[in-house]
Each structure stands twice: as structure tokens, then as C-alpha cells.
């Protein structure tokens, strides 16, 4: 009894194994081994991390720029309260930000939910959403 070798089937199986191992490796590299899923949201554990603070300040600055009005005072960034990241074609940041109204003397900041899409290798950063909580 002879076993017939099918080159097309072997090529397809090899490709499937290579692709599967790539995704498993990518998932592990991006925190998949720690419970995160590629494409899923992961909690930010250090809200004082320089990159997270930079993204939070960018969100407030962009909001101020986009809502430019002579009658509206600008928000002043205080801190990132909490957040999540999502690995996509770049990184999505979903941050709860504390900010004060620049025209008022309030020590307690209001909270805002900001979403930012960041692709540093393209020097691309976009505020996709900003709303008061």
C-alpha cells in the first residue's frame, strides 16, 4: 500500500501552521500570555506611566483645539484616573481623565472619557472620542 503525497495539501497545512504560530507568538508578545487577547482591551496598571500621561495630555489638548470658542474656557489636564489599551493597527487608548475647567477655580476635576488611536511609527495620533462622564 502506497501513500500518495499531495503537494497542494502539504503547502496549505504548512501555511496554516506558520500563520497559527505567528498569531500565538504575537499574542504572547503583546500580553496574551497574561490573560489579554490580541484585539481585546487590557487594563492599564500604571496610570502615571509617561506614555499614558502623554496620551492623556494629548487628548485634552486636542479637545481644547477642536472645541475652540472665544466663550468656552479650556480644560486643564490633571491626571489619568484609569484606562485600557487595545492593540489594533497601532494602539487604542481608552482613558478616564481628570481635568479642570481653566476658567474656574476648582481643585476637584471633572472626569472625561477619551479615546485616542496611536500609531507612533507613522507619527499618527488621533482623538477619536472625548466626552464628560
DRENPA-3360 file (N, C-alpha, C; in nm, 2 decimals, always signed):
BEGIN
1 = XXXXXXXX = +0.08/-0.12/+0.00/+0.00/+0.00/+0.00/+0.09/+0.12/+0.00 ~ +0.06/+0.21/-0.09/+0.14/+0.33/-0.11/+0.06/+0.46/-0.06 ~ +0.13/+0.55/+0.00/+0.06/+0.67/+0.04/+0.10/+0.78/-0.06 ~ +0.00/+0.84/-0.12/+0.02/+0.94/-0.22/+0.04/+1.07/-0.15 ~ +0.14/+1.15/-0.19/+0.18/+1.28/-0.13/+0.11/+1.39/-0.22 ~ +0.03/+1.47/-0.15/-0.04/+1.58/-0.22/+0.03/+1.71/-0.19 ~ +0.10/+1.76/-0.28/+0.18/+1.89/-0.26/+0.09/+2.01/-0.22 ~ -0.02/+2.02/-0.28/-0.11/+2.13/-0.25/-0.16/+2.12/-0.11;
9 = XXXXXXXX = -0.20/+2.01/-0.06/-0.24/+1.99/+0.08/-0.13/+2.02/+0.17 ~ -0.01/+1.97/+0.14/+0.11/+1.99/+0.23/+0.14/+2.14/+0.24 ~ +0.13/+2.21/+0.13/+0.16/+2.35/+0.13/+0.06/+2.43/+0.21 ~ -0.07/+2.39/+0.20/-0.17/+2.45/+0.27/-0.16/+2.43/+0.42 ~ -0.13/+2.31/+0.46/-0.11/+2.27/+0.60/+0.01/+2.35/+0.66 ~ +0.12/+2.35/+0.58/+0.24/+2.43/+0.63/+0.21/+2.57/+0.65 ~ +0.14/+2.63/+0.55/+0.10/+2.78/+0.57/+0.01/+2.80/+0.69 ~ -0.08/+2.71/+0.72/-0.17/+2.72/+0.83/-0.09/+2.71/+0.96;
17 = XXXXXXXX = +0.01/+2.62/+0.97/+0.09/+2.61/+1.09/+0.18/+2.74/+1.11 ~ +0.23/+2.79/+1.00/+0.31/+2.92/+1.01/+0.23/+3.03/+1.06 ~ +0.11/+3.05/+1.00/+0.02/+3.16/+1.04/-0.03/+3.14/+1.18 ~ -0.06/+3.02/+1.22/-0.11/+3.00/+1.36/+0.00/+3.03/+1.46 ~ +0.13/+2.98/+1.43/+0.24/+3.01/+1.52/+0.27/+3.16/+1.53 ~ +0.25/+3.23/+1.42/+0.27/+3.38/+1.42/+0.17/+3.44/+1.52 ~ +0.04/+3.41/+1.51/-0.06/+3.47/+1.59/-0.04/+3.43/+1.74 ~ +0.01/+3.31/+1.76/+0.03/+3.27/+1.90/+0.15/+3.35/+1.96;
25 = XXXXXXXX = +0.25/+3.36/+1.88/+0.37/+3.44/+1.92/+0.33/+3.59/+1.94 ~ +0.26/+3.65/+1.85/+0.22/+3.79/+1.86/+0.13/+3.81/+1.99 ~ +0.04/+3.72/+2.01/-0.05/+3.73/+2.13/+0.03/+3.72/+2.26 ~ +0.13/+3.63/+2.26/+0.21/+3.62/+2.38/+0.30/+3.74/+2.40 ~ +0.35/+3.80/+2.29/+0.44/+3.92/+2.30/+0.36/+4.04/+2.35 ~ +0.23/+4.04/+2.31/+0.15/+4.16/+2.35/+0.07/+4.14/+2.48 ~ +0.11/+4.04/+2.56/+0.05/+4.02/+2.69/-0.06/+3.91/+2.68 ~ -0.07/+3.84/+2.57/-0.16/+3.73/+2.56/-0.14/+3.62/+2.66;
33 = XXXXXXXX = -0.01/+3.60/+2.70/+0.02/+3.50/+2.80/-0.02/+3.55/+2.94 ~ -0.06/+3.67/+2.96/-0.10/+3.72/+3.09/-0.25/+3.74/+3.10 ~ -0.33/+3.68/+3.01/-0.47/+3.69/+3.01/-0.53/+3.78/+2.91 ~ -0.45/+3.86/+2.84/-0.50/+3.95/+2.74/-0.52/+3.89/+2.61 ~ -0.61/+3.94/+2.53/-0.63/+3.88/+2.40/-0.59/+3.98/+2.29 ~ -0.53/+3.93/+2.18/-0.50/+4.02/+2.07/-0.63/+4.08/+2.02 ~ -0.63/+4.22/+2.02/-0.76/+4.29/+1.98/-0.85/+4.31/+2.09 ~ -0.83/+4.25/+2.21/-0.91/+4.28/+2.33/-0.86/+4.40/+2.41;
41 = XXXXXXXX = -0.94/+4.45/+2.50/-0.90/+4.56/+2.59/-0.82/+4.50/+2.71 ~ -0.71/+4.57/+2.74/-0.63/+4.53/+2.86/-0.62/+4.65/+2.95 ~ -0.64/+4.63/+3.08/-0.63/+4.74/+3.18/-0.49/+4.80/+3.19 ~ -0.48/+4.93/+3.20/-0.36/+4.99/+3.23/-0.33/+4.99/+3.38 ~ -0.22/+4.93/+3.42/-0.19/+4.92/+3.56/-0.12/+5.04/+3.62 ~ -0.04/+5.11/+3.53/+0.03/+5.23/+3.58/-0.02/+5.35/+3.51 ~ -0.11/+5.42/+3.57/-0.16/+5.54/+3.50/-0.07/+5.66/+3.51 ~ +0.04/+5.65/+3.58/+0.14/+5.75/+3.58/+0.26/+5.73/+3.48;
49 = XXXXXXXX = +0.25/+5.62/+3.41/+0.35/+5.59/+3.31/+0.36/+5.71/+3.21 ~ +0.48/+5.75/+3.17/+0.50/+5.86/+3.08/+0.42/+5.86/+2.95 ~ +0.41/+5.74/+2.89/+0.33/+5.73/+2.76/+0.18/+5.75/+2.79 ~ +0.13/+5.70/+2.90/-0.01/+5.71/+2.93/-0.04/+5.86/+2.96 ~ +0.04/+5.93/+3.04/+0.02/+6.07/+3.07/+0.03/+6.15/+2.94 ~ +0.12/+6.12/+2.85/+0.14/+6.19/+2.73/+0.01/+6.18/+2.64 ~ -0.05/+6.06/+2.64/-0.17/+6.04/+2.56/-0.29/+6.11/+2.63 ~ -0.29/+6.11/+2.76/-0.40/+6.19/+2.83/-0.39/+6.34/+2.80;
57 = XXXXXXXX = -0.27/+6.39/+2.81/-0.25/+6.54/+2.78/-0.28/+6.57/+2.63 ~ -0.24/+6.48/+2.54/-0.28/+6.50/+2.40/-0.43/+6.50/+2.39 ~ -0.50/+6.42/+2.45/-0.65/+6.41/+2.44/-0.71/+6.55/+2.48 ~ -0.67/+6.60/+2.60/-0.72/+6.73/+2.65/-0.68/+6.84/+2.55 ~ -0.56/+6.84/+2.51/-0.51/+6.95/+2.41/-0.59/+6.94/+2.28 ~ -0.61/+6.82/+2.23/-0.69/+6.81/+2.11/-0.83/+6.85/+2.13 ~ -0.89/+6.81/+2.24/-1.03/+6.86/+2.27/-1.04/+7.01/+2.27 ~ -0.94/+7.07/+2.34/-0.94/+7.22/+2.35/-0.93/+7.28/+2.21;
65 = XXXXXXXX = -0.84/+7.22/+2.13/-0.82/+7.28/+1.99/-0.95/+7.26/+1.91 ~ -1.01/+7.14/+1.92/-1.13/+7.12/+1.83/-1.25/+7.19/+1.88 ~ -1.26/+7.22/+2.01/-1.38/+7.30/+2.06/-1.34/+7.44/+2.08 ~ -1.26/+7.50/+1.99/-1.21/+7.63/+2.01/-1.33/+7.73/+2.00 ~ -1.35/+7.81/+2.10/-1.45/+7.91/+2.11/-1.41/+8.02/+2.20 ~ -1.44/+8.14/+2.17/-1.40/+8.25/+2.25/-1.47/+8.26/+2.38 ~ -1.59/+8.19/+2.39/-1.67/+8.19/+2.51/-1.65/+8.07/+2.60 ~ -1.58/+7.97/+2.55/-1.56/+7.85/+2.63/-1.41/+7.84/+2.68;
73 = XXXXXXXX = -1.40/+7.82/+2.81/-1.27/+7.81/+2.87/-1.21/+7.68/+2.84 ~ -1.08/+7.67/+2.84/-1.01/+7.54/+2.81/-1.00/+7.45/+2.93 ~ -1.00/+7.32/+2.90/-0.97/+7.23/+3.01/-0.82/+7.22/+3.04 ~ -0.79/+7.19/+3.17/-0.65/+7.18/+3.21/-0.64/+7.03/+3.26 ~ -0.55/+6.96/+3.20/-0.52/+6.82/+3.24/-0.47/+6.81/+3.38 ~ -0.53/+6.72/+3.46/-0.48/+6.69/+3.59/-0.41/+6.56/+3.60 ~ -0.48/+6.45/+3.56/-0.42/+6.32/+3.57/-0.51/+6.21/+3.50 ~ -0.45/+6.10/+3.47/-0.53/+5.99/+3.42/-0.57/+5.91/+3.54;
81 = XXXXXXXX = -0.70/+5.89/+3.55/-0.76/+5.81/+3.66/-0.75/+5.66/+3.64 ~ -0.79/+5.62/+3.52/-0.78/+5.48/+3.49/-0.78/+5.47/+3.33 ~ -0.75/+5.35/+3.28/-0.76/+5.33/+3.14/-0.74/+5.19/+3.09 ~ -0.75/+5.18/+2.96/-0.74/+5.05/+2.90/-0.67/+5.07/+2.76 ~ -0.60/+4.97/+2.71/-0.54/+4.97/+2.58/-0.59/+4.86/+2.50 ~ -0.59/+4.88/+2.37/-0.63/+4.77/+2.27/-0.53/+4.78/+2.16 ~ -0.47/+4.66/+2.13/-0.38/+4.65/+2.02/-0.45/+4.63/+1.89 ~ -0.44/+4.72/+1.80/-0.50/+4.71/+1.67/-0.39/+4.74/+1.57;
89 = XXXXXXXX = -0.43/+4.81/+1.46/-0.32/+4.87/+1.37/-0.27/+4.99/+1.44 ~ -0.19/+4.97/+1.55/-0.15/+5.07/+1.64/-0.21/+5.04/+1.78 ~ -0.23/+5.14/+1.86/-0.29/+5.11/+1.99/-0.40/+5.21/+2.02 ~ -0.51/+5.16/+2.06/-0.62/+5.24/+2.11/-0.61/+5.26/+2.26 ~ -0.62/+5.38/+2.30/-0.62/+5.41/+2.45/-0.76/+5.46/+2.48 ~ -0.82/+5.40/+2.59/-0.95/+5.45/+2.64/-0.92/+5.49/+2.78 ~ -0.92/+5.62/+2.81/-0.87/+5.68/+2.93/-0.98/+5.76/+3.00 ~ -0.99/+5.74/+3.13/-1.07/+5.83/+3.22/-0.97/+5.94/+3.27;
97 = XXXXXXXX = -1.00/+6.06/+3.23/-0.91/+6.17/+3.26/-0.98/+6.27/+3.36 ~ -0.90/+6.32/+3.45/-0.94/+6.42/+3.54/-0.89/+6.55/+3.49 ~ -0.98/+6.65/+3.47/-0.93/+6.78/+3.41/-1.02/+6.89/+3.48 ~ -0.96/+7.01/+3.49/-1.04/+7.12/+3.55/-1.07/+7.22/+3.44 ~ -1.18/+7.29/+3.46/-1.22/+7.39/+3.37/-1.12/+7.51/+3.39 ~ -1.05/+7.55/+3.29/-0.94/+7.65/+3.31/-1.00/+7.79/+3.36 ~ -1.13/+7.81/+3.33/-1.18/+7.94/+3.37/-1.24/+7.94/+3.51 ~ -1.24/+7.83/+3.58/-1.30/+7.82/+3.71/-1.19/+7.78/+3.81;
105 = XXXXXXXX = -1.21/+7.82/+3.94/-1.11/+7.79/+4.04/-1.16/+7.67/+4.12 ~ -1.16/+7.55/+4.05/-1.20/+7.43/+4.12/-1.08/+7.34/+4.13 ~ -1.06/+7.29/+4.25/-0.95/+7.20/+4.28/-0.99/+7.06/+4.23 ~ -1.11/+7.03/+4.24/-1.16/+6.89/+4.20/-1.19/+6.89/+4.05 ~ -1.13/+6.81/+3.98/-1.15/+6.80/+3.84/-1.27/+6.72/+3.80 ~ -1.33/+6.75/+3.69/-1.43/+6.67/+3.63/-1.37/+6.55/+3.56 ~ -1.45/+6.45/+3.54/-1.39/+6.33/+3.47/-1.44/+6.32/+3.33 ~ -1.35/+6.28/+3.24/-1.38/+6.27/+3.09/-1.34/+6.14/+3.04;
113 = XXXXXXXX = -1.41/+6.09/+2.95/-1.37/+5.96/+2.88/-1.31/+6.00/+2.74 ~ -1.19/+5.97/+2.72/-1.12/+6.00/+2.60/-1.07/+5.87/+2.53 ~ -1.08/+5.87/+2.40/-1.03/+5.75/+2.32/-0.93/+5.81/+2.22 ~ -0.81/+5.76/+2.22/-0.71/+5.80/+2.13/-0.65/+5.68/+2.05 ~ -0.63/+5.70/+1.92/-0.57/+5.60/+1.84/-0.43/+5.64/+1.81 ~ -0.33/+5.56/+1.84/-0.19/+5.60/+1.83/-0.11/+5.50/+1.74 ~ -0.04/+5.55/+1.64/+0.05/+5.47/+1.56/+0.18/+5.55/+1.55 ~ +0.27/+5.52/+1.65/+0.39/+5.60/+1.66/+0.49/+5.59/+1.54;
121 = XXXXXXXX = +0.49/+5.47/+1.48/+0.58/+5.45/+1.36/+0.54/+5.53/+1.24 ~ +0.42/+5.59/+1.24/+0.37/+5.67/+1.13/+0.36/+5.82/+1.18 ~ +0.40/+5.85/+1.31/+0.38/+5.98/+1.37/+0.23/+6.02/+1.36 ~ +0.14/+5.92/+1.39/+0.00/+5.94/+1.38/-0.07/+5.93/+1.51 ~ -0.15/+6.02/+1.55/-0.22/+6.02/+1.68/-0.35/+6.09/+1.65 ~ -0.47/+6.03/+1.69/-0.60/+6.09/+1.66/-0.69/+6.07/+1.78 ~ -0.75/+6.18/+1.82/-0.85/+6.18/+1.93/-0.98/+6.13/+1.86 ~ -1.03/+6.01/+1.89/-1.15/+5.96/+1.83/-1.28/+5.99/+1.91;
129 = XXXXX = -1.26/+6.02/+2.04/-1.38/+6.04/+2.12/-1.34/+6.12/+2.25 ~ -1.43/+6.21/+2.29/-1.40/+6.28/+2.42/-1.53/+6.33/+2.47 ~ -1.57/+6.28/+2.59/-1.70/+6.32/+2.65/-1.69/+6.33/+2.80 ~ -1.77/+6.41/+2.86/-1.78/+6.43/+3.00/-1.85/+6.31/+3.06 ~ -1.80/+6.26/+3.17/-1.87/+6.15/+3.24/-1.96/+6.20/+3.35;
% end
